[in-house]
Amino acid sequence: MDVPFWVWALTVGAIVGMLVFDFVGHVRTPHAPTLRDSAVWSAAYVGIALGFGLLVLLFSGGEYAC
């Protein structure tokens, strides 16, 4: 599979952006996370991963999405 450079750059940029948001965003209001907080963040990251998988399926087909 030949992936253009801009796709890799966008993917790496999105991952770095999520990491920065995760590390910096939680520092502003330090607190012990509740079960609800943890469940919401876990569901959000699982949703992002599923969305990425669907985009791979849409643009590259099932061979690369599985």
mmCIF file of the N, C-alpha and C atoms, coordinates in Angstrom:
data_MODEL
# 
_entry.id   MODEL 
# 
loop_
_atom_site.group_PDB 
_atom_site.id 
_atom_site.type_symbol 
_atom_site.label_atom_id 
_atom_site.label_alt_id 
_atom_site.label_comp_id 
_atom_site.label_asym_id 
_atom_site.label_entity_id 
_atom_site.label_seq_id 
_atom_site.pdbx_PDB_ins_code 
_atom_site.Cartn_x 
_atom_site.Cartn_y 
_atom_site.Cartn_z 
_atom_site.occupancy 
_atom_site.B_iso_or_equiv 
_atom_site.pdbx_formal_charge 
_atom_site.auth_seq_id 
_atom_site.auth_comp_id 
_atom_site.auth_asym_id 
_atom_site.auth_atom_id 
_atom_site.pdbx_PDB_model_num 
ATOM 1   N N  . MET A 1 1  ? 0.850   -1.177 0.000  1.00 0.00 ? 1  MET A N  1 
ATOM 2   C CA . MET A 1 1  ? 0.000   0.000  0.000  1.00 0.00 ? 1  MET A CA 1 
ATOM 3   C C  . MET A 1 1  ? 0.892   1.234  0.000  1.00 0.00 ? 1  MET A C  1 
ATOM 4   N N  . ASP A 1 2  ? 0.650   2.111  -0.934 1.00 0.00 ? 2  ASP A N  1 
ATOM 5   C CA . ASP A 1 2  ? 1.421   3.340  -1.053 1.00 0.00 ? 2  ASP A CA 1 
ATOM 6   C C  . ASP A 1 2  ? 0.634   4.469  -0.390 1.00 0.00 ? 2  ASP A C  1 
ATOM 7   N N  . VAL A 1 3  ? 1.114   4.921  0.759  1.00 0.00 ? 3  VAL A N  1 
ATOM 8   C CA . VAL A 1 3  ? 0.435   5.976  1.512  1.00 0.00 ? 3  VAL A CA 1 
ATOM 9   C C  . VAL A 1 3  ? 1.186   7.282  1.292  1.00 0.00 ? 3  VAL A C  1 
ATOM 10  N N  . PRO A 1 4  ? 0.484   8.338  0.865  1.00 0.00 ? 4  PRO A N  1 
ATOM 11  C CA . PRO A 1 4  ? 1.154   9.625  0.644  1.00 0.00 ? 4  PRO A CA 1 
ATOM 12  C C  . PRO A 1 4  ? 1.706   10.197 1.962  1.00 0.00 ? 4  PRO A C  1 
ATOM 13  N N  . PHE A 1 5  ? 2.732   11.015 1.816  1.00 0.00 ? 5  PHE A N  1 
ATOM 14  C CA . PHE A 1 5  ? 3.370   11.618 2.984  1.00 0.00 ? 5  PHE A CA 1 
ATOM 15  C C  . PHE A 1 5  ? 2.390   12.442 3.804  1.00 0.00 ? 5  PHE A C  1 
ATOM 16  N N  . TRP A 1 6  ? 1.496   13.175 3.143  1.00 0.00 ? 6  TRP A N  1 
ATOM 17  C CA . TRP A 1 6  ? 0.584   14.051 3.878  1.00 0.00 ? 6  TRP A CA 1 
ATOM 18  C C  . TRP A 1 6  ? -0.361  13.245 4.769  1.00 0.00 ? 6  TRP A C  1 
ATOM 19  N N  . VAL A 1 7  ? -0.686  12.018 4.396  1.00 0.00 ? 7  VAL A N  1 
ATOM 20  C CA . VAL A 1 7  ? -1.538  11.178 5.236  1.00 0.00 ? 7  VAL A CA 1 
ATOM 21  C C  . VAL A 1 7  ? -0.781  10.773 6.494  1.00 0.00 ? 7  VAL A C  1 
ATOM 22  N N  . TRP A 1 8  ? 0.489   10.386 6.334  1.00 0.00 ? 8  TRP A N  1 
ATOM 23  C CA . TRP A 1 8  ? 1.302   10.047 7.502  1.00 0.00 ? 8  TRP A CA 1 
ATOM 24  C C  . TRP A 1 8  ? 1.469   11.271 8.401  1.00 0.00 ? 8  TRP A C  1 
ATOM 25  N N  . ALA A 1 9  ? 1.738   12.418 7.804  1.00 0.00 ? 9  ALA A N  1 
ATOM 26  C CA . ALA A 1 9  ? 1.927   13.639 8.593  1.00 0.00 ? 9  ALA A CA 1 
ATOM 27  C C  . ALA A 1 9  ? 0.653   13.995 9.360  1.00 0.00 ? 9  ALA A C  1 
ATOM 28  N N  . LEU A 1 10 ? -0.488  13.861 8.715  1.00 0.00 ? 10 LEU A N  1 
ATOM 29  C CA . LEU A 1 10 ? -1.761  14.141 9.379  1.00 0.00 ? 10 LEU A CA 1 
ATOM 30  C C  . LEU A 1 10 ? -2.021  13.158 10.519 1.00 0.00 ? 10 LEU A C  1 
ATOM 31  N N  . THR A 1 11 ? -1.725  11.887 10.293 1.00 0.00 ? 11 THR A N  1 
ATOM 32  C CA . THR A 1 11 ? -1.933  10.876 11.317 1.00 0.00 ? 11 THR A CA 1 
ATOM 33  C C  . THR A 1 11 ? -1.025  11.111 12.526 1.00 0.00 ? 11 THR A C  1 
ATOM 34  N N  . VAL A 1 12 ? 0.246   11.330 12.277 1.00 0.00 ? 12 VAL A N  1 
ATOM 35  C CA . VAL A 1 12 ? 1.184   11.586 13.371 1.00 0.00 ? 12 VAL A CA 1 
ATOM 36  C C  . VAL A 1 12 ? 0.823   12.885 14.090 1.00 0.00 ? 12 VAL A C  1 
ATOM 37  N N  . GLY A 1 13 ? 0.433   13.899 13.344 1.00 0.00 ? 13 GLY A N  1 
ATOM 38  C CA . GLY A 1 13 ? 0.015   15.160 13.965 1.00 0.00 ? 13 GLY A CA 1 
ATOM 39  C C  . GLY A 1 13 ? -1.211  14.991 14.848 1.00 0.00 ? 13 GLY A C  1 
ATOM 40  N N  . ALA A 1 14 ? -2.158  14.179 14.413 1.00 0.00 ? 14 ALA A N  1 
ATOM 41  C CA . ALA A 1 14 ? -3.354  13.935 15.223 1.00 0.00 ? 14 ALA A CA 1 
ATOM 42  C C  . ALA A 1 14 ? -3.007  13.183 16.498 1.00 0.00 ? 14 ALA A C  1 
ATOM 43  N N  . ILE A 1 15 ? -2.113  12.212 16.396 1.00 0.00 ? 15 ILE A N  1 
ATOM 44  C CA . ILE A 1 15 ? -1.705  11.458 17.585 1.00 0.00 ? 15 ILE A CA 1 
ATOM 45  C C  . ILE A 1 15 ? -0.971  12.364 18.564 1.00 0.00 ? 15 ILE A C  1 
ATOM 46  N N  . VAL A 1 16 ? -0.050  13.167 18.074 1.00 0.00 ? 16 VAL A N  1 
ATOM 47  C CA . VAL A 1 16 ? 0.672   14.088 18.943 1.00 0.00 ? 16 VAL A CA 1 
ATOM 48  C C  . VAL A 1 16 ? -0.293  15.097 19.560 1.00 0.00 ? 16 VAL A C  1 
ATOM 49  N N  . GLY A 1 17 ? -1.251  15.582 18.775 1.00 0.00 ? 17 GLY A N  1 
ATOM 50  C CA . GLY A 1 17 ? -2.246  16.513 19.299 1.00 0.00 ? 17 GLY A CA 1 
ATOM 51  C C  . GLY A 1 17 ? -3.085  15.897 20.404 1.00 0.00 ? 17 GLY A C  1 
ATOM 52  N N  . MET A 1 18 ? -3.479  14.632 20.243 1.00 0.00 ? 18 MET A N  1 
ATOM 53  C CA . MET A 1 18 ? -4.255  13.964 21.296 1.00 0.00 ? 18 MET A CA 1 
ATOM 54  C C  . MET A 1 18 ? -3.419  13.765 22.559 1.00 0.00 ? 18 MET A C  1 
ATOM 55  N N  . LEU A 1 19 ? -2.136  13.420 22.382 1.00 0.00 ? 19 LEU A N  1 
ATOM 56  C CA . LEU A 1 19 ? -1.273  13.262 23.550 1.00 0.00 ? 19 LEU A CA 1 
ATOM 57  C C  . LEU A 1 19 ? -1.080  14.580 24.292 1.00 0.00 ? 19 LEU A C  1 
ATOM 58  N N  . VAL A 1 20 ? -0.836  15.654 23.550 1.00 0.00 ? 20 VAL A N  1 
ATOM 59  C CA . VAL A 1 20 ? -0.678  16.968 24.175 1.00 0.00 ? 20 VAL A CA 1 
ATOM 60  C C  . VAL A 1 20 ? -1.958  17.363 24.897 1.00 0.00 ? 20 VAL A C  1 
ATOM 61  N N  . PHE A 1 21 ? -3.100  17.163 24.249 1.00 0.00 ? 21 PHE A N  1 
ATOM 62  C CA . PHE A 1 21 ? -4.377  17.490 24.894 1.00 0.00 ? 21 PHE A CA 1 
ATOM 63  C C  . PHE A 1 21 ? -4.576  16.667 26.156 1.00 0.00 ? 21 PHE A C  1 
ATOM 64  N N  . ASP A 1 22 ? -4.232  15.395 26.090 1.00 0.00 ? 22 ASP A N  1 
ATOM 65  C CA . ASP A 1 22 ? -4.408  14.509 27.232 1.00 0.00 ? 22 ASP A CA 1 
ATOM 66  C C  . ASP A 1 22 ? -3.518  14.926 28.398 1.00 0.00 ? 22 ASP A C  1 
ATOM 67  N N  . PHE A 1 23 ? -2.250  15.230 28.119 1.00 0.00 ? 23 PHE A N  1 
ATOM 68  C CA . PHE A 1 23 ? -1.330  15.590 29.187 1.00 0.00 ? 23 PHE A CA 1 
ATOM 69  C C  . PHE A 1 23 ? -1.556  17.006 29.705 1.00 0.00 ? 23 PHE A C  1 
ATOM 70  N N  . VAL A 1 24 ? -1.786  17.960 28.823 1.00 0.00 ? 24 VAL A N  1 
ATOM 71  C CA . VAL A 1 24 ? -1.931  19.360 29.237 1.00 0.00 ? 24 VAL A CA 1 
ATOM 72  C C  . VAL A 1 24 ? -3.343  19.641 29.741 1.00 0.00 ? 24 VAL A C  1 
ATOM 73  N N  . GLY A 1 25 ? -4.338  19.057 29.103 1.00 0.00 ? 25 GLY A N  1 
ATOM 74  C CA . GLY A 1 25 ? -5.722  19.329 29.490 1.00 0.00 ? 25 GLY A CA 1 
ATOM 75  C C  . GLY A 1 25 ? -6.084  18.855 30.876 1.00 0.00 ? 25 GLY A C  1 
ATOM 76  N N  . HIS A 1 26 ? -5.490  17.773 31.317 1.00 0.00 ? 26 HIS A N  1 
ATOM 77  C CA . HIS A 1 26 ? -5.813  17.257 32.648 1.00 0.00 ? 26 HIS A CA 1 
ATOM 78  C C  . HIS A 1 26 ? -5.039  17.950 33.748 1.00 0.00 ? 26 HIS A C  1 
ATOM 79  N N  . VAL A 1 27 ? -3.955  18.624 33.409 1.00 0.00 ? 27 VAL A N  1 
ATOM 80  C CA . VAL A 1 27 ? -3.147  19.304 34.420 1.00 0.00 ? 27 VAL A CA 1 
ATOM 81  C C  . VAL A 1 27 ? -3.841  20.561 34.918 1.00 0.00 ? 27 VAL A C  1 
ATOM 82  N N  . ARG A 1 28 ? -4.659  21.140 34.108 1.00 0.00 ? 28 ARG A N  1 
ATOM 83  C CA . ARG A 1 28 ? -5.313  22.396 34.501 1.00 0.00 ? 28 ARG A CA 1 
ATOM 84  C C  . ARG A 1 28 ? -6.269  22.221 35.666 1.00 0.00 ? 28 ARG A C  1 
ATOM 85  N N  . THR A 1 29 ? -6.942  21.093 35.728 1.00 0.00 ? 29 THR A N  1 
ATOM 86  C CA . THR A 1 29 ? -7.857  20.822 36.837 1.00 0.00 ? 29 THR A CA 1 
ATOM 87  C C  . THR A 1 29 ? -7.506  19.459 37.443 1.00 0.00 ? 29 THR A C  1 
ATOM 88  N N  . PRO A 1 30 ? -6.456  19.423 38.272 1.00 0.00 ? 30 PRO A N  1 
ATOM 89  C CA . PRO A 1 30 ? -6.049  18.141 38.838 1.00 0.00 ? 30 PRO A CA 1 
ATOM 90  C C  . PRO A 1 30 ? -7.094  17.614 39.824 1.00 0.00 ? 30 PRO A C  1 
ATOM 91  N N  . HIS A 1 31 ? -7.485  16.388 39.639 1.00 0.00 ? 31 HIS A N  1 
ATOM 92  C CA . HIS A 1 31 ? -8.431  15.743 40.541 1.00 0.00 ? 31 HIS A CA 1 
ATOM 93  C C  . HIS A 1 31 ? -8.334  14.234 40.356 1.00 0.00 ? 31 HIS A C  1 
ATOM 94  N N  . ALA A 1 32 ? -8.807  13.525 41.330 1.00 0.00 ? 32 ALA A N  1 
ATOM 95  C CA . ALA A 1 32 ? -8.847  12.072 41.208 1.00 0.00 ? 32 ALA A CA 1 
ATOM 96  C C  . ALA A 1 32 ? -9.996  11.720 40.265 1.00 0.00 ? 32 ALA A C  1 
ATOM 97  N N  . PRO A 1 33 ? -9.712  10.995 39.198 1.00 0.00 ? 33 PRO A N  1 
ATOM 98  C CA . PRO A 1 33 ? -10.770 10.701 38.232 1.00 0.00 ? 33 PRO A CA 1 
ATOM 99  C C  . PRO A 1 33 ? -11.821 9.759  38.821 1.00 0.00 ? 33 PRO A C  1 
ATOM 100 N N  . THR A 1 34 ? -13.062 10.051 38.503 1.00 0.00 ? 34 THR A N  1 
ATOM 101 C CA . THR A 1 34 ? -14.148 9.179  38.923 1.00 0.00 ? 34 THR A CA 1 
ATOM 102 C C  . THR A 1 34 ? -14.302 8.055  37.897 1.00 0.00 ? 34 THR A C  1 
ATOM 103 N N  . LEU A 1 35 ? -15.107 7.081  38.244 1.00 0.00 ? 35 LEU A N  1 
ATOM 104 C CA . LEU A 1 35 ? -15.373 5.997  37.302 1.00 0.00 ? 35 LEU A CA 1 
ATOM 105 C C  . LEU A 1 35 ? -16.040 6.539  36.048 1.00 0.00 ? 35 LEU A C  1 
ATOM 106 N N  . ARG A 1 36 ? -16.928 7.518  36.212 1.00 0.00 ? 36 ARG A N  1 
ATOM 107 C CA . ARG A 1 36 ? -17.605 8.123  35.053 1.00 0.00 ? 36 ARG A CA 1 
ATOM 108 C C  . ARG A 1 36 ? -16.611 8.839  34.150 1.00 0.00 ? 36 ARG A C  1 
ATOM 109 N N  . ASP A 1 37 ? -15.696 9.617  34.743 1.00 0.00 ? 37 ASP A N  1 
ATOM 110 C CA . ASP A 1 37 ? -14.670 10.301 33.953 1.00 0.00 ? 37 ASP A CA 1 
ATOM 111 C C  . ASP A 1 37 ? -13.852 9.303  33.147 1.00 0.00 ? 37 ASP A C  1 
ATOM 112 N N  . SER A 1 38 ? -13.423 8.250  33.810 1.00 0.00 ? 38 SER A N  1 
ATOM 113 C CA . SER A 1 38 ? -12.606 7.236  33.137 1.00 0.00 ? 38 SER A CA 1 
ATOM 114 C C  . SER A 1 38 ? -13.377 6.559  32.017 1.00 0.00 ? 38 SER A C  1 
ATOM 115 N N  . ALA A 1 39 ? -14.643 6.270  32.260 1.00 0.00 ? 39 ALA A N  1 
ATOM 116 C CA . ALA A 1 39 ? -15.458 5.620  31.232 1.00 0.00 ? 39 ALA A CA 1 
ATOM 117 C C  . ALA A 1 39 ? -15.667 6.532  30.029 1.00 0.00 ? 39 ALA A C  1 
ATOM 118 N N  . VAL A 1 40 ? -15.903 7.805  30.271 1.00 0.00 ? 40 VAL A N  1 
ATOM 119 C CA . VAL A 1 40 ? -16.117 8.756  29.172 1.00 0.00 ? 40 VAL A CA 1 
ATOM 120 C C  . VAL A 1 40 ? -14.848 8.904  28.337 1.00 0.00 ? 40 VAL A C  1 
ATOM 121 N N  . TRP A 1 41 ? -13.688 9.064  28.993 1.00 0.00 ? 41 TRP A N  1 
ATOM 122 C CA . TRP A 1 41 ? -12.442 9.204  28.252 1.00 0.00 ? 41 TRP A CA 1 
ATOM 123 C C  . TRP A 1 41 ? -12.104 7.927  27.500 1.00 0.00 ? 41 TRP A C  1 
ATOM 124 N N  . SER A 1 42 ? -12.335 6.786  28.118 1.00 0.00 ? 42 SER A N  1 
ATOM 125 C CA . SER A 1 42 ? -12.078 5.519  27.435 1.00 0.00 ? 42 SER A CA 1 
ATOM 126 C C  . SER A 1 42 ? -12.976 5.375  26.214 1.00 0.00 ? 42 SER A C  1 
ATOM 127 N N  . ALA A 1 43 ? -14.253 5.703  26.363 1.00 0.00 ? 43 ALA A N  1 
ATOM 128 C CA . ALA A 1 43 ? -15.189 5.618  25.240 1.00 0.00 ? 43 ALA A CA 1 
ATOM 129 C C  . ALA A 1 43 ? -14.791 6.591  24.125 1.00 0.00 ? 43 ALA A C  1 
ATOM 130 N N  . ALA A 1 44 ? -14.306 7.768  24.500 1.00 0.00 ? 44 ALA A N  1 
ATOM 131 C CA . ALA A 1 44 ? -13.886 8.747  23.491 1.00 0.00 ? 44 ALA A CA 1 
ATOM 132 C C  . ALA A 1 44 ? -12.699 8.217  22.689 1.00 0.00 ? 44 ALA A C  1 
ATOM 133 N N  . TYR A 1 45 ? -11.712 7.648  23.369 1.00 0.00 ? 45 TYR A N  1 
ATOM 134 C CA . TYR A 1 45 ? -10.541 7.138  22.652 1.00 0.00 ? 45 TYR A CA 1 
ATOM 135 C C  . TYR A 1 45 ? -10.876 5.900  21.834 1.00 0.00 ? 45 TYR A C  1 
ATOM 136 N N  . VAL A 1 46 ? -11.759 5.052  22.325 1.00 0.00 ? 46 VAL A N  1 
ATOM 137 C CA . VAL A 1 46 ? -12.200 3.906  21.534 1.00 0.00 ? 46 VAL A CA 1 
ATOM 138 C C  . VAL A 1 46 ? -12.960 4.388  20.301 1.00 0.00 ? 46 VAL A C  1 
ATOM 139 N N  . GLY A 1 47 ? -13.790 5.425  20.471 1.00 0.00 ? 47 GLY A N  1 
ATOM 140 C CA . GLY A 1 47 ? -14.514 6.005  19.337 1.00 0.00 ? 47 GLY A CA 1 
ATOM 141 C C  . GLY A 1 47 ? -13.574 6.588  18.298 1.00 0.00 ? 47 GLY A C  1 
ATOM 142 N N  . ILE A 1 48 ? -12.508 7.243  18.741 1.00 0.00 ? 48 ILE A N  1 
ATOM 143 C CA . ILE A 1 48 ? -11.521 7.790  17.804 1.00 0.00 ? 48 ILE A CA 1 
ATOM 144 C C  . ILE A 1 48 ? -10.850 6.652  17.033 1.00 0.00 ? 48 ILE A C  1 
ATOM 145 N N  . ALA A 1 49 ? -10.504 5.575  17.732 1.00 0.00 ? 49 ALA A N  1 
ATOM 146 C CA . ALA A 1 49 ? -9.867  4.433  17.071 1.00 0.00 ? 49 ALA A CA 1 
ATOM 147 C C  . ALA A 1 49 ? -10.816 3.787  16.065 1.00 0.00 ? 49 ALA A C  1 
ATOM 148 N N  . LEU A 1 50 ? -12.077 3.647  16.428 1.00 0.00 ? 50 LEU A N  1 
ATOM 149 C CA . LEU A 1 50 ? -13.057 3.081  15.495 1.00 0.00 ? 50 LEU A CA 1 
ATOM 150 C C  . LEU A 1 50 ? -13.243 3.986  14.280 1.00 0.00 ? 50 LEU A C  1 
ATOM 151 N N  . GLY A 1 51 ? -13.277 5.281  14.506 1.00 0.00 ? 51 GLY A N  1 
ATOM 152 C CA . GLY A 1 51 ? -13.384 6.227  13.397 1.00 0.00 ? 51 GLY A CA 1 
ATOM 153 C C  . GLY A 1 51 ? -12.193 6.134  12.460 1.00 0.00 ? 51 GLY A C  1 
ATOM 154 N N  . PHE A 1 52 ? -10.999 5.981  13.026 1.00 0.00 ? 52 PHE A N  1 
ATOM 155 C CA . PHE A 1 52 ? -9.801  5.815  12.195 1.00 0.00 ? 52 PHE A CA 1 
ATOM 156 C C  . PHE A 1 52 ? -9.905  4.537  11.376 1.00 0.00 ? 52 PHE A C  1 
ATOM 157 N N  . GLY A 1 53 ? -10.357 3.464  12.003 1.00 0.00 ? 53 GLY A N  1 
ATOM 158 C CA . GLY A 1 53 ? -10.519 2.200  11.287 1.00 0.00 ? 53 GLY A CA 1 
ATOM 159 C C  . GLY A 1 53 ? -11.533 2.309  10.165 1.00 0.00 ? 53 GLY A C  1 
ATOM 160 N N  . LEU A 1 54 ? -12.612 3.043  10.409 1.00 0.00 ? 54 LEU A N  1 
ATOM 161 C CA . LEU A 1 54 ? -13.613 3.238  9.359  1.00 0.00 ? 54 LEU A CA 1 
ATOM 162 C C  . LEU A 1 54 ? -13.069 4.069  8.200  1.00 0.00 ? 54 LEU A C  1 
ATOM 163 N N  . LEU A 1 55 ? -12.244 5.064  8.522  1.00 0.00 ? 55 LEU A N  1 
ATOM 164 C CA . LEU A 1 55 ? -11.622 5.858  7.456  1.00 0.00 ? 55 LEU A CA 1 
ATOM 165 C C  . LEU A 1 55 ? -10.670 5.003  6.614  1.00 0.00 ? 55 LEU A C  1 
ATOM 166 N N  . VAL A 1 56 ? -9.916  4.123  7.278  1.00 0.00 ? 56 VAL A N  1 
ATOM 167 C CA . VAL A 1 56 ? -9.035  3.226  6.534  1.00 0.00 ? 56 VAL A CA 1 
ATOM 168 C C  . VAL A 1 56 ? -9.874  2.309  5.654  1.00 0.00 ? 56 VAL A C  1 
ATOM 169 N N  . LEU A 1 57 ? -10.958 1.791  6.188  1.00 0.00 ? 57 LEU A N  1 
ATOM 170 C CA . LEU A 1 57 ? -11.851 0.936  5.412  1.00 0.00 ? 57 LEU A CA 1 
ATOM 171 C C  . LEU A 1 57 ? -12.424 1.683  4.216  1.00 0.00 ? 57 LEU A C  1 
ATOM 172 N N  . LEU A 1 58 ? -12.840 2.908  4.423  1.00 0.00 ? 58 LEU A N  1 
ATOM 173 C CA . LEU A 1 58 ? -13.446 3.707  3.364  1.00 0.00 ? 58 LEU A CA 1 
ATOM 174 C C  . LEU A 1 58 ? -12.451 4.024  2.248  1.00 0.00 ? 58 LEU A C  1 
ATOM 175 N N  . PHE A 1 59 ? -11.232 4.416  2.620  1.00 0.00 ? 59 PHE A N  1 
ATOM 176 C CA . PHE A 1 59 ? -10.273 4.870  1.626  1.00 0.00 ? 59 PHE A CA 1 
ATOM 177 C C  . PHE A 1 59 ? -9.376  3.770  1.073  1.00 0.00 ? 59 PHE A C  1 
ATOM 178 N N  . SER A 1 60 ? -9.162  2.682  1.841  1.00 0.00 ? 60 SER A N  1 
ATOM 179 C CA . SER A 1 60 ? -8.209  1.670  1.396  1.00 0.00 ? 60 SER A CA 1 
ATOM 180 C C  . SER A 1 60 ? -8.806  0.282  1.235  1.00 0.00 ? 60 SER A C  1 
ATOM 181 N N  . GLY A 1 61 ? -10.013 0.085  1.674  1.00 0.00 ? 61 GLY A N  1 
ATOM 182 C CA . GLY A 1 61 ? -10.642 -1.214 1.523  1.00 0.00 ? 61 GLY A CA 1 
ATOM 183 C C  . GLY A 1 61 ? -10.440 -2.123 2.726  1.00 0.00 ? 61 GLY A C  1 
ATOM 184 N N  . GLY A 1 62 ? -11.126 -3.238 2.676  1.00 0.00 ? 62 GLY A N  1 
ATOM 185 C CA . GLY A 1 62 ? -11.140 -4.159 3.798  1.00 0.00 ? 62 GLY A CA 1 
ATOM 186 C C  . GLY A 1 62 ? -9.833  -4.887 4.027  1.00 0.00 ? 62 GLY A C  1 
ATOM 187 N N  . GLU A 1 63 ? -9.014  -5.005 2.988  1.00 0.00 ? 63 GLU A N  1 
ATOM 188 C CA . GLU A 1 63 ? -7.741  -5.710 3.152  1.00 0.00 ? 63 GLU A CA 1 
ATOM 189 C C  . GLU A 1 63 ? -6.844  -5.044 4.185  1.00 0.00 ? 63 GLU A C  1 
ATOM 190 N N  . TYR A 1 64 ? -6.832  -3.716 4.235  1.00 0.00 ? 64 TYR A N  1 
ATOM 191 C CA . TYR A 1 64 ? -5.966  -2.984 5.150  1.00 0.00 ? 64 TYR A CA 1 
ATOM 192 C C  . TYR A 1 64 ? -6.680  -2.600 6.442  1.00 0.00 ? 64 TYR A C  1 
ATOM 193 N N  . ALA A 1 65 ? -7.981  -2.644 6.460  1.00 0.00 ? 65 ALA A N  1 
ATOM 194 C CA . ALA A 1 65 ? -8.728  -2.227 7.638  1.00 0.00 ? 65 ALA A CA 1 
ATOM 195 C C  . ALA A 1 65 ? -8.887  -3.340 8.669  1.00 0.00 ? 65 ALA A C  1 
ATOM 196 N N  . CYS A 1 66 ? -8.627  -4.583 8.288  1.00 0.00 ? 66 CYS A N  1 
ATOM 197 C CA . CYS A 1 66 ? -8.815  -5.688 9.235  1.00 0.00 ? 66 CYS A CA 1 
ATOM 198 C C  . CYS A 1 66 ? -7.650  -5.905 10.130 1.00 0.00 ? 66 CYS A C  1 
# 
